Amino acid sequence: MARANLILLVVAVICALSTVSSNHQARKLFTELEREQNRMRQLEVEWGQLQLEQSTWAAHARVAKIARERLGMKAPAPGQIVAVEGGK
């Protein structure tokens, strides 16, 4: 009888330690999940800012202004424009 009680005690202690270990692992994983979700939100904000910046840099008016000021480009005269039609 004493031997059976000892075995049951060992099994109970092992179960208790497993429960504590599982709870610790779950808390650790949950903390890591929250950290990664926060990082994801930060990256989404940065992505939105980069898209806005790209649209600003690629705006037609800005490109035209730089072409005129820095590159000395100008629109061609009406007589210099040739329309080309694509054939099938």
VENURTA-V488057 format. One record per helix or strand of 2 or more residues. SS is the DSSP state (h for helix, s for strand). FROM is the first residue (numbers start at 1). TO is the last residue. If there is no record, write none. Layout:
ss = {SS | SS}
from = {FROM | FROM}
to = {TO | TO}
This chain:
ss = {h | h | h}
from = {2 | 60 | 78}
to = {57 | 69 | 80}
